[in-house]
Amino acid sequence: MRIKLCPNHAFDSHMQASSLRDNAASVKRDSVGPPGAWLWKTQQLPALEIPGAVRREAADDSPPDEDDLLSLMPDAQSEAGGGASAGGAPGGAAAPKDKPLVSESCELVTLMSRVTGRLEVTAALVSFRDTSPVQRGDAAPERMDFKFALSRLREIHLRRYNLRRSALEFFLTDQTNYFLNFSAKTRNKVFTRILALRPPNLSSFSSRSPGEMLRASGLTRKWVQREISNFEYLMHLNTLAGRTYSDLSQYPVFPWILADYTSERLDLDNPASFRDLARPVGVVNPRNEAEVRAKYDSFEDPSGTIAKFHYGTHYSNSAGVLHYLVRVEPFTSLHVELQSGRFDVADRQFHSLPATWRLLMDNPNDVKELTPEFFCFPEFLRNQNKFDLGLLQGTKERVDDVELPRWAHSAEDFIFQHRRALESEYVSAHLHEWIDLIFGYKQKGPKAVEALNVFYYCSYEGAVDLDAIADEKERLAVEGMINNFGQTPIQLLREPHPARLSSADFCARVLRGELRRAPFYAFLDHLRPTPVEVSSDKDPLVFLSAPRSPPRGFLQAGAHDSLVSVSRGGAVGAHTWAAAADRHAPARGFVFDVDPSLASAKTKRTLGNAHHPGQALSSQLFALSHDAKVLYTGGHWDCTLRLYSLAKGKTVAALRRHFDVVTCVALDAVGQYLVTGSRDCTAVVWELVPSGGGAGTAGSTAGAGSATAPLPRPHCTLYGHDRPVSCVCIATELDLVVTGSLDGTVNVHTIEEGQYLRTLEPQSVNGLDLEVSLLALSAQGDIAFAAHDKRSHSVHVYSVNGVSLGSKLVPGRVAGLAVAGDMLVVGDDAGDITISRLLGLPPVYDLPLHVPIQSVVVTAGATHLLVPLRDGRVMVLGVANA
């Protein structure tokens, strides 16, 4: 999910919505209740006069069988042009790459609207053209066209829309997603045609039913063995079950996990601090159980249309999502739209976490669960836009920021502690019980009745056949009700979900080498430093790449990665690395075989002498391609970005876009964008395209063999610094590029539009001018950087949205900076490694190495920390086998 806020140039303060609320007839105190209950008191759960469209038994939630869809799939070769193409090309004639193979009408579904348009698919591109009409006299609206290369398609999922199996959701390699609604038959045709094109990065699971995809993915095993977090697993389950950020009625759902919102300190070791995850939220309070059971037992619909149910509301629906997220656009505008142009009365707004929990416990008709934002997005708890949300009736207190539990000192602290609670031992031991209720075998049927977990029939797929409703007005009314009421996720499991390993069992098995290696920061008490002789103190390493592959079995064929290094003298090494993950691994838990070519001057690879004499080699000047074949280098006298081929041992391309020496280079985690900074005070974002994809620019040269390298193509130039850019970071999945400068500032821009977002400018404790030297980004977009003035050195952390999370002085010059999970790793030139939490920067681990540090590198999965030292060794920190 994207949690980065951007400027809203069409901002509306919604003052009219506030006035309409205040000028409306006063609401009686006894009418004030939870928004879900109010909504359905108004709508009175209408019984639909559509008996022919109602199915007493809901259909199976699984999409059409894989075999049924694959039997419709044209041969991949014919789609690519080997035979008769979908577009009707003659047999044997290759279809042009720009010729549409698919062209179908559809709707682009977003939170704000449904946009009519046309989807076209060629052998290389997927594009959507907005065809919605423009009323005469209206200002030209923003068109919702989009286009992406087929090679960027990572997943494609069969989706429901208003309980119809008629939609597709596309997920790209940069985490962008698009939700398109078709007719049911058209959806299947588009799906099979795209699969037939064999997109190179498409997951092999995309053509299976959600339950099959879960089994094939191995996610449950990974969660049970603690290879992924509770948060990650819930996000995966939501995605597989059809939950999406594009449709409010199918928004991702997360559980209430805590029951303590009043203590001064949150005790995660006390089971009483937690909610009972084995029970639906409506009966977490045992006092509500009799009422809920009696409602189910006594309900009878004379028409036979409506099946028995425990709850007339749903745990996830449009009103509930907007209730929680009302302070953040576009949810504010959607809330106003849902409330007929006005804000809801203040007492029904989400104004207090303790009060919301009390209300849930007292009212079995309010069954809202949470959304992912409660665990990762503090901004939704603050009224940054200063909307007028009204006055509470009883206290006349103005509703502004959400009232937090007493144990949370800020919105960021609440998110941090709430996330810790989600990953706690209690939740880990009981989360599978909640999964059984929402995604599993207690979702419907006799087990759901037994668990008091049955909801209004219209929330279940297959309960209503919309196509059987002949009257269009009635069908639209039913669609609206389904859309507002909420939809139960697709059922993923029909057997009880397995429990997670306990923390103690997991630790013991990891230390015995029976499980994959866990992140090193989870075992700080068991970290062991192991030195590896790579070079000498005369020519120490200045750059070491981070292995990108996760740890694998030691006996697994082809399991080794290439670990590329550059020394101070320009020697390039390609070492063998494996973070072995089983009991067959060496006792130290990894393999690091030094490149033998470094031992001889005749076989040693070198970068040559093209570097500017005033630019010392450092880790900032290099980035390694994801396939470890190309080294992107800066620091050259001719102001170029160069591509060095590891296989050929020479530079194969040089690209000039800057007007002074390139001082820093960084590659994103997806392999789609590169960013360079320069002495000319600018940064350039480059898009990586296959050779021949139009990368050639003025001032570019390419040597022989460059056809094998993905050539960077200038995407945009970023301005805003007064002195040279010293460090850069980029995160495509967050649409974020960050630049640090010797002028003491850190600028944040978007990648796609090159839009300026903000400047971070910490103040020196000495009142002197700061210089920023190093940058690091967390997966959530937290920005960490090192700075110094003439007297002191410091590190700083800001959130993705510019909120200061912590700053502190450090004793020496920071030589290495990296983020691992929610930890910041700092290495200094005095030889000290310090690990601190990102929020507040409290230290949790310190290791003196007594040798100056060159940089710090976190391996894939954070299994190890690699620390090149000035004496030529690399110190490897990891958890060794017991």
C-alpha positions, 0 to 999 in steps of 0.5 A: 500500500502507498502511505505517502501523502501528496499535495492536493491542488484541488483541495476543498475545505468542505466548509459547506458540508460543515454548514449543512451539518450544523444547520440541519435539524438537531439530532436527538441524543438517543439517536446518536450511535455508530455509523453502521447502525445509523446507516442501516436504521435508515435503510431498514434492511429492505426485503427485496421483491426479487425471489427469482434472483435470490439463491438460498444457498450461496454459490461456491466462492471459487472463480471459474476453474483454472482448467475451464479458463485455460481451455479457452486460452489461445495458443501463446505462439499464435498470440505472439504472431506465430500463427493466426493472431487474435486480431485476425492476422493471416496464418504464419504472419507475425502480428506487429507489436503495436497491433491490438490483440485485445480491445474491449470496453470496460470500467476503471474502478477507483475509490472516487468513481467508475470511469468508462473506457477501453482496454487494449492489449498488444504484444508489448503494452497494456493501455486504457483509454478514458472514453467518458463523455465531457459535458459541453461547457464543463472544464476539461476533466483530468483523463484517467488514461494509463499505459504500461509495458506487459513486462511490468505485469507482476500479477493479474487476479480474477475479481468480483465487483458488486458480487459479480465475477466480472473484474480483473485487477492488475498488479505491476512490479512497482506495486501500482494496481488497476481494477477494471470491470467488464462483463463476465464473459469479456473478463474471462476472454481478456484474462486468457488472452493476457496469460497467453502472451506469457508476460515475463514477470507474471506470477505462475499462480495468477491463473488459479482460484484464490484458495489454490493460489494460497496453497501454491504460494507457500505463504501459510507455511512461511507464516507458520515458520515465522518467515513473514510477519503477521502484517505481511500475511494479513495483507497477502490474505486480503489480496488473495481474497479479493480485497482491494484499495480500489473498492470501498465495499471490498477494502482490506480488513484487519482485526481489532487486536487490543482490549486495553485503551486506558492504561498508562503503559501497554503491557504486551505480556499480559493476555488481558491486554488483547481482544479474544481473536476466536470470537467475532467482534460483536461477541467479544464481550460475552454479555452480547452473546445471548442477544446475538444468538436470540436474534438469529434463532428468532428471525424468520422471513415469511417470504423465504428470501432472507436467510437467518443472520446474527448481524445486520451490519458488516465488519467491513463496508464503505461507511466503516472505512470512511468513518475511520479515514474521514480526515484524509482525502479522498476519503473526506470527499467520499464521506461527504458524498455518502452523507448527502453533501454534509459531514455526519454529526460529530458524535458519530465521527471517529473521534476517540479510540478508547470511546470507539472500543467501549462502544463496540463492547456495549453494542453488538450491532456495531461489528466494524473491524479495522483497516491496514492504516491502523498499523502503518499510517499515523496521518489518518489519526490527525486532522492535518487539513483542519476540517470542521468536524463539529462539536460533541453534544455532551462536552461541546468539545471540538472533534479534531485529532483522534483521541489516543490511548493513554499509553500512546504519546503521538500518532506515530507512537500509537502506530509503532506500539499497535504494530508491535502488538500485532506482531506480539506473541499473543497475537501470533498464537491466536491470529489463525482463529480470526483468519478462520472467521474471516477467510476460513472454514468458519466464514459460512455454513454450520461452523459460522452459525456455531461461531456466531459469525453469520451476516446479512445474506447480501454480503455473500457471493452467489446469494443474489444473481444480479443478472436475473433481475430484469428491472434495471432500477431494481437491479441498480438499487440492489447493486447500491445496497451491496456496494454500501453494505459490504462484501464478505471476502472470498473463502480461502480455507475450508479446514482449520488454519494451522497455528504459528510456531511459538517464539521459543520453539522458533528460536530454538529451531533457527539456532539448530539450523532447522529453519530458514534464517531469521532477520539478524535484528530478531536475534541480537543476543545471538549475533556473531561477527565473522571476519572474511579476508577480502583485500588489504589495508592498502586497498580496502573495499569502498563498495560492497553490493547487497545480495538480493536473493533470499536465503536458501538451502545449502544443497540447493543447486544454483543457490549462490549469489554474486557479491560485487565489490570495488576497492579504493584502487578501483579493483572489481571483485565478483565473490560467491555468497550464500546465506545458507538456510538449513542444517547442512550449512557451515556452522557460521551460516554463510558462504563467502568465497573471495573472487580468485581473480583479485589475487593476480594483476593479470586477471584482476578487473579494474575500473580504469582511470576515468575517475575525477582526481578530486572525487575519492571512490566511495560506496555512494558512487556505485550501484549494481544491477539486479542480475549482478551483471552491470555496475553503474558508476559515477565520479568520472571526469567527463560527468557521465554515468557509466555502465561497467560489464562484469562479464566483459570487465570493461565499460560498455556505455557512458551517458551524459546528462549532468553538467558536472561530476556525478557524485552518487548513484542509487538503484530501486528495489524493483530494477526499474529506475536509477537516480544520480546526483551531481556537483551541478546541484541536480539529480536525474532519475533514469528509467532502465529500459532494454537495449534498443529501447531508445536510451540514446541521448545527446552526449551518450556513447556506447561501447561494443557489447552494450546490447546486453545492458539495460540502458538508462534513459533520462526520465526527469531532472530534479532541482532545489539544492544550492550545493552539490548533491551528496547522496540519493535514494529511490523507492519505486513502490512508494513513488519516492526519490530522496536527495541529500546535499552539502547544503544541509537539506534533504529534498523529497520528490515523486518519481513519475511526475518529478513533483516536489513534495518537501524539504527536510532541514534539521538544525545543527546543535552548534548553530553551524551549517550542516552537510548531509552525507548518507541516506537510507530508506525503510520499506515504509518510506521512513527517511534516515540520513547522516549529517555533520558540521565542523564540530559534531556528527548526527543521524536523523529519521523522518517519516515518509510524510515529513514528520520527525521521528528522531535525531541524535548525536553520534561520536564519530563520522558516519561511514555506513547507514542502512535500515533493516526492518524497523531498525537503523544500523549506523557504522562510524569511522571509529569502528562502532556498529550501533543498531537503534529503533527508527522511532526515537532512535533508542539504541538496542545493540552496540558492537565495537569492531575497533577498525574504521568502517567503510560502509554497512550492507544488509543482505536480502531478508536481513539475514546478515549484516556485511561491514567492509573495514578499512583493513581490507576485511569484511565483517559478517554479522549473523546468527550462527548455527548452535 
